Amino acid sequence: MNLYDLTMEEVVMRLNTRYNQKFEIEPSVKDFKYTFTIKNEPLHE
C-alpha cells in the first residue's frame, strides 16, 4: 500500500478498510499530510 500526500484522516480511512479495524486519531493531527509505503505488514494485536 502506497500512501502519498494524504491527510491523516484519509490515511486512517484506508487503514480501517485494509485491516478491518477502527483506528482513532486526535483531531489536532487529522489535517497533517503523510507519505509512506506499507509492504506485507500484517496487523498484530
C-alpha positions in Angstrom: 0.0 0.0 0.0 1.4 3.3 -1.1 0.1 6.4 0.5 1.2 9.7 -0.9 0.5 13.2 0.4 -2.7 12.2 2.3 -4.1 13.7 5.4 -4.1 11.6 8.5 -7.9 11.4 8.2 -7.6 9.9 4.7 -4.8 7.5 5.9 -6.9 6.3 8.8 -9.9 5.6 6.4 -7.7 3.5 4.2 -6.1 1.6 7.1 -9.6 0.9 8.5 -10.5 -0.7 5.3 -7.3 -2.6 4.7 -7.1 -4.1 8.2 -10.8 -4.2 9.0 -10.1 -2.3 12.3 -11.1 1.0 13.7 -8.2 3.4 14.1 -8.7 6.6 16.0 -6.7 9.8 15.8 -6.5 13.0 17.7 -8.4 15.8 16.0 -5.3 18.0 16.2 -3.4 15.8 13.7 -6.2 14.9 11.2 -5.1 17.5 8.6 -1.3 16.7 8.7 -0.1 15.2 5.4 1.8 11.9 5.3 3.5 9.8 2.6 4.6 6.2 3.3 4.6 2.6 2.0 3.4 -0.5 3.8 4.8 -3.7 2.4 3.4 -7.1 3.6 2.9 -5.8 7.1 0.2 -7.7 9.0 -1.6 -6.0 11.9 -0.8 -7.7 15.2 -2.8 -7.2 18.3 
